[in-house]
C-alpha cells in the first residue's frame, strides 16, 4: 500500500518511514506540514494518509478533510502526542478511520492501517448502495409520472399504460426510465408549443 506520511518531527517521520517499509508498504513523503501533505497527495495519489494532527500551517485533520473535499478521500490514520477525548471526537467527525497516540509500535501501526482500509472499504460500499437506491427511486418517480400522463392523455388503465411503456422500451432496446423521460419531455414540449408566442413591441 502506498502511504503518505505527514509529520513535522523529523525523527518520528523517519521512524514511520522505516516501520512502514518493514510492514511491506511504500512510504511517501514525509511531508513536513499539512500544506506539503496536500501537494504530495495531489501529485502522488497515495492509497492511505498517515497524518500527524498537530502540524504547522495546516493540521492533519484539516488536510485530510480538504483532500476529501477535492475528491481525494482515502483511509486516514492520525497520530497525536496527547490523549484528548475532544480530539478523538473531532477526528471521528472528520472521517478519520483510526487514531494512534505516540509513541507507536509496529503492531499498533499495522492494526491501525488494516482497520482504516477496512472501514474505508465499507464506507465506499455503503455509499455505492445508497447511490443505487437513490437512482432506483428517481427512476420509479419518472415511470410513475409517465404512466400517469399516458393514463390522462390516452385514457388508458394503469396496467395498459405500464405495458405501453414496457413495449416501447423493448422495441427501442433502452431502459424503461429512458422511455418514461421521453414521454414526459414530449408532454412538456407539447404544452410549451401551445403557449402563445410572445408579442414583439
N, C-alpha and C positions, 0 to 999 in steps of 0.2 A: 504494500500500500504506500502511495506517495503522500507523505505527511508534512505539512508546512508548520514549522516551529516559529513562534514569535515570543521572544523572551529577552528582556533588557539587561539581565545579568549574564555577562559573557561566560562565566564558569558554569552556571546552570545550563545555559544554552548548549554549550559543548557537551556536557554530560547527557543531555537529552538526545543530541545527535548520535552519540555513541550507543546509548541504550536502544534507540530505535533501530540502529543497524544490527545490533545483537538480536533483536526480535524479528529480524528479517524484513524490515520496512526500508523505504527510501526516504531519508530525511531531506527536506527542502529548507533553505534558509541557512541559519536562523535570521529572521527579521528582528531588528532592534526595538521596534515600537509598532503601534497599530497602523500607522500610515505606511510604513515599509511593508507590513503584512498585506495591506490592501494591494499594493503594487505587485508584490510577489504572487499573490493569489490570482490576480487578473492575468499575469503573464504565464504562469506555470500550471494553473488549473489542477491543484492537488486533489487527493481523494478525501482528506481529513485535515482539520485545523487543530493544532495543539498550541493554544494561546495562553500566555500569562494574562491575568486580569489587570494587574496594576502596572501599566506601562506609560511612558511619556507620550505626549501629543494625542494619542488615541488609545483607550484601554481595549483589552481583548474582547470584552463583551460587545462594545460598540463596533469594533472592527468586524466581528462575526455577523452582527446584525446588518451592517452596511453591505457586506458581501451578499447576504441573503436577499436584501432588497434589490441588488443588482443582478439577481438570477444565478448567483454563485453559492447557493446554500450547500453546505456539506456537513457531515457529522462534526461536532465540536467537542473537544475536551479542553477544559480550562484548568489553569493552575493558579494557586494563590498561596501566599506565605502565612496567612492568618485564617483562623476558623471564625467565620462570621455568619450567623444564621441569616442575616439580611442579605448578605452577598450570595448565599445559596439560593434564596428566593429570587433574587434578581437574575441569577444565572438560569434558573428554570424558566422564568418568564421570557428570557431572551432566546429560548430554544436550545440551550446547551444540553448535550446528551450525557456528559459525565463531568465530574468535578473532583479534582485532586488537591490535597493540601501538601505543600512541601515540608520536608524532603520526600522524594518519591523514589520507590524502588522499582525494579523491572517488573515484578509480578503485579504491582498495583497499576503500572502504566499499561501493561499488556491487557489486563482486565478492563481498564477504562476504554481503551481503544476498541476492544471487541464489543463492549456494551454500547459505545457510541455508534459504531457501524450498524449494529443490530437495530437499535432504536430508530436510526435514520431510515433504514430499510422499511421498517414497519410503518413509519410516518408516510413515506412515499407510497406504499401500498394503500393506506387509508385514503390519501388524497386522490389516488387514481380511482378508487371505488366511489368516492364522493363525486368526482367529475363524471363518471359513467352514470351515476344516479341522477345528477342534475341534467345531463344530456337526455336521458330517458324521459324525465319529467317534461322537459321542453318539447321533445318530440310528441309526447302524448297530448300536450296542450294544442300543438299545431294540428294534429289529426282530429281532435275533438272539434276545433273551430272550423276546419274544412268540412267535416261531416255535417255540422250544423248549417253551414252555408248551402251545401247541396240539398239538405232537407228543406230549407226555406225556399230556395230558388226553384228546385225541380219537383218539390212535393214528394220526396222520397221518404221512406221509413228509415229509421236509424240503421237497421241491418242492410238495407239496399244501398244507402249512402256509403257505408263502410265497404260493402262489396265492390262498389264502383271505384273507390279509391284503390283497393287491392288489385282490381283488374288493370287499372291504369299503371300501377307500379310494376306489375308483371310484364305488361306489354312494352313498357319503356326500359325495363331492366334497371330500375332505380329503387331506392328505399322509399317506403311509404311516407315518411315525413317530407321527402322532396316533392312528392306529388301533392301532399297537403299544402305545402308552402306555395306551390304554383297555383292551386285553386284559390288560396287567399289573395295572392298577388293579382290574379286576374280579376277577382271581385273588386279589389281596391282600384284597379285600373279602370274597370267599367264605371265605378262610382265617380272617379275623377273626370272621366270623359263626359259625364252627364252634367258636370258643373258648367255654368255659363262662362264663356270666355271673358276675361277682364276687359272692361271698356278702356279704350285709349282716350286720353284727354284731348 
